[in-house]
Amino acid sequence: MRRRTTFALTLAATLAVALPITASPAFADIEAKEVVGGLEQPVGFTFGPGKQIWYVEKATGQIRVVDLDTDNDRLFATVSGVNSDGERGMLGIALHPRYPDKHFVYVYVTRTANGTLRNQILRYEDRNGTGVRRRMIFTSPASSSPYHNGGRILFGPDGMLYAIVGEGHDPSHAQDLSENDRGKILRIAPNGDAPASNPFDNRIWAYGIRNGFGLGFDPETGGLWDTDNGPGCNDEVNLIVEAGNYGWGPSQTCDGASPGNTNGDGPDPILPKSFYEGTIGITGIVFCDGCGLGSRSDGAAFHGAVNNGQVTRMILNAARNDVTGRGVVYDHPDGTLSFEVGPHGKLYFSDFDGIYRLVRR
């Protein structure tokens, strides 16, 4: 199916694990309930006040808002010039942490601007439900390859905007700490400035990233975690630290796969907290804080997979700085894309056609 391969063309569908993993029947009490259907690749979504879901569709350029009480689905804005080849497109959305008092909406998009292809973060003002006064707060050349774009954006507890930018199918970018934004996790002020507290006097917060499509903050510690897709091995779950190097670079290899094979470049590379020897097309990461999925899920982290649709629960240690075990809790019939925490701590994810909530049977 063409839509499914949009994100999976460079990812093998093998599942070989480095931590014990339990079979799905052990968690047969968890399922997914469709919340919004009939969408066109809702790669990024987030929650607004009340029962609103804001979402973007990968190829249409549309930013839309659906009211879950009334099912009213309205257009907020349309981004022009979107290029959705491969892993490009409208990929992420976030609301200002003080929205609606600060009425700003942010999107990550690959688009043609002034005749060149760029990865950009755009900020819109919400004026009576319509996006106006668009401002570009981040722009970086998109690769000639349509893969490894990243695209996840979200605000942290510090009020800063965090974003993953993929390395554009060129591993050397990930270790370049000049003004090269590819292969990095960025930390950006809401107005687009580089915060003075960043470690490299620019927007870069961490580096050595390949093609991440999951980013989430632990509500208990404030720790930042990401998921990063490997080349043909070593899909990763990482605990991100300031100035951390996650080791992706030109010397990578999958021969005799182990985490060091794809995490050995640059100074003091940091190994993942969990990894898959094969690739599942790892996506998303969210944390259960009263998510209603049972006592075994409280305090756990969850991620998905675009290749096999499996939702995995990860158990953290007492210090919440490592993964001690993991197990599949739900098999989705389609690949999973983005994950978000919604109202009352409930966990949501999107696939190629809609947005779902994880529930107990």
NORPE-V866664 format. One record per backbone hydrogen bond with DSSP energy under -0.5 kcal/mol. NH is the residue of the N-H (numbers start at 1). CO is the residue of the C=O. If there is no record, write none. Layout:
nh:co
NH:CO
NH:CO
This chain:
nh:co
5:1
6:2
6:3
7:4
9:5
11:8
18:275
22:326
26:23
27:24
28:25
30:27
31:359
33:357
35:355
36:355
39:353
41:39
41:352
42:351
43:41
44:56
46:54
48:52
52:48
53:66
54:46
54:52
55:64
56:44
57:62
58:41
61:57
63:77
64:55
64:62
65:74
66:53
67:72
68:51
68:66
71:67
74:65
74:72
76:63
77:63
79:61
82:79
83:110
84:82
87:146
88:85
90:58
91:89
91:108
92:108
94:106
96:104
99:96
101:98
102:98
103:101
104:102
105:124
106:94
107:122
108:92
109:120
110:89
111:109
111:118
112:81
113:111
113:116
116:113
118:111
119:140
120:109
120:118
121:138
122:107
122:120
123:135
124:105
125:132
126:103
127:125
127:130
128:126
130:127
131:76
132:125
135:123
137:121
137:135
138:121
140:119
142:117
151:164
154:162
156:160
159:156
161:188
162:154
162:160
163:186
164:152
165:163
165:184
166:149
167:210
168:148
170:167
173:170
174:171
175:172
176:173
177:175
181:179
183:165
183:166
184:165
184:181
185:206
186:163
186:184
187:203
188:161
189:193
192:189
195:193
198:195
200:204
201:198
205:185
206:185
207:244
208:174
208:183
209:183
213:227
214:227
216:225
218:223
219:217
222:218
224:240
225:216
226:238
227:214
228:236
229:211
234:276
234:277
235:276
235:278
236:228
237:274
238:226
240:224
240:238
243:205
244:241
246:207
246:244
248:208
252:249
253:261
257:254
261:258
262:258
262:259
263:260
264:247
265:247
269:266
270:245
273:237
274:237
276:235
277:16
278:16
283:304
284:213
286:302
288:300
289:287
297:294
298:294
299:288
300:297
301:314
302:286
303:312
304:283
306:281
307:280
308:280
309:305
311:330
312:303
312:310
313:327
314:301
315:325
317:322
320:317
323:273
324:315
324:322
325:315
326:20
327:313
328:22
329:311
330:311
332:309
332:330
336:305
337:350
340:348
342:340
342:346
345:342
346:343
348:340
349:356
350:338
351:354
355:36
356:349
357:33
358:347
359:31
361:29
